[in-house]
Structure formats: structure tokens, C-alpha cells
Amino acid sequence: MEIKEKIALDMLTTDSVSVLKQQYITVDGTDIRVGENVRNAYMNTQTERNLLKDILPKEFYDAVMTVWGNAPTIAEPSAE
């Protein structure tokens, strides 16, 4: 039995994106969700752009970058 992951990009704007990940198994041709939904929000900062590149498949990363453009729109949080 193979566990497959489905990814959805929600609320994609020029400043942020919400990434929903769900795991499924296929039983008799029907997808059955296993486990809990995992949803994380990312801001258009350089750090989170790099993080998305590491965690998303290329086609999803490219979709986000199409909306986000070539440069971050949000400054990195200060380290105070």
C-alpha cells in the first residue's frame, strides 16, 4: 500500500501563500485520506522563498514564483 501526497496552494497572493498537504492511500480505486491535513502559511520573504524551493515539488514552486515575481515583497523580520 503506497501513501501518496496531494498538495494544494490556497490563498496565493503577491505577499503570501497557504500550502495544504494531505496524504492518501488508494483502496479499490478510491482515494482515502489518512492522517491529518497539514497547512502552513508562507510569506514572500527571501528566507521563505528558499524554504518553499526546498519543500515543494518544482511545479508548485514555479506556480508560486509566477505570482510572487523575481523579488521578495516583504522584509525579513528583525532579530530583536
C-alpha positions as a Python dict, from the first residue, in 0.01 Angstrom:
ca = {
    (1, 'M'): (0, 0, 0),
    (2, 'E'): (154, 326, -114),
    (3, 'I'): (88, 658, 60),
    (4, 'K'): (52, 946, -185),
    (5, 'E'): (66, 1314, -103),
    (6, 'K'): (-162, 1576, -253),
    (7, 'I'): (-66, 1943, -238),
    (8, 'A'): (-292, 2244, -280),
    (9, 'L'): (-194, 2610, -292),
    (10, 'D'): (-459, 2822, -120),
    (11, 'M'): (-490, 3198, -82),
    (12, 'L'): (-196, 3267, -314),
    (13, 'T'): (-133, 3643, -327),
    (14, 'T'): (173, 3851, -414),
    (15, 'D'): (265, 3854, -42),
    (16, 'S'): (179, 3505, 87),
    (17, 'V'): (58, 3152, 19),
    (18, 'S'): (-103, 2876, 222),
    (19, 'V'): (17, 2524, 139),
    (20, 'L'): (-214, 2233, 219),
    (21, 'K'): (-70, 1880, 223),
    (22, 'Q'): (-286, 1569, 253),
    (23, 'Q'): (-187, 1202, 246),
    (24, 'Y'): (-394, 938, 70),
    (25, 'I'): (-394, 568, 4),
    (26, 'T'): (-583, 409, -281),
    (27, 'V'): (-811, 118, -194),
    (28, 'D'): (-1007, -48, -476),
    (29, 'G'): (-959, 260, -694),
    (30, 'T'): (-1082, 504, -429),
    (31, 'D'): (-856, 759, -261),
    (32, 'I'): (-888, 752, 117),
    (33, 'R'): (-731, 1031, 322),
    (34, 'V'): (-509, 915, 607),
    (35, 'G'): (-374, 1132, 884),
    (36, 'E'): (-447, 1498, 937),
    (37, 'N'): (-430, 1788, 697),
    (38, 'V'): (-106, 1983, 725),
    (39, 'R'): (-139, 2352, 639),
    (40, 'N'): (140, 2607, 658),
    (41, 'A'): (147, 2972, 556),
    (42, 'Y'): (449, 3134, 394),
    (43, 'M'): (530, 3499, 341),
    (44, 'N'): (711, 3638, 38),
    (45, 'T'): (1045, 3690, 216),
    (46, 'Q'): (1379, 3565, 86),
    (47, 'T'): (1401, 3308, 367),
    (48, 'E'): (1057, 3162, 299),
    (49, 'R'): (1110, 3166, -79),
    (50, 'N'): (1418, 2949, -18),
    (51, 'L'): (1222, 2724, 217),
    (52, 'L'): (946, 2673, -39),
    (53, 'K'): (1205, 2578, -301),
    (54, 'D'): (1325, 2301, -67),
    (55, 'I'): (985, 2163, 35),
    (56, 'L'): (763, 2196, -273),
    (57, 'P'): (778, 1999, -597),
    (58, 'K'): (907, 2215, -883),
    (59, 'E'): (569, 2268, -1050),
    (60, 'F'): (416, 2406, -728),
    (61, 'Y'): (719, 2622, -653),
    (62, 'D'): (711, 2760, -1008),
    (63, 'A'): (339, 2843, -971),
    (64, 'V'): (407, 3040, -652),
    (65, 'M'): (702, 3223, -809),
    (66, 'T'): (488, 3316, -1110),
    (67, 'V'): (264, 3515, -873),
    (68, 'W'): (540, 3630, -637),
    (69, 'G'): (774, 3752, -910),
    (70, 'N'): (1151, 3783, -901),
    (71, 'A'): (1196, 3961, -567),
    (72, 'P'): (1052, 3935, -215),
    (73, 'T'): (772, 4180, -129),
    (74, 'I'): (812, 4152, 248),
    (75, 'A'): (1118, 4246, 453),
    (76, 'E'): (1278, 3986, 676),
    (77, 'P'): (1168, 4012, 1040),
    (78, 'S'): (1423, 4188, 1259),
    (79, 'A'): (1618, 3975, 1508),
    (80, 'E'): (1536, 4181, 1817),
}
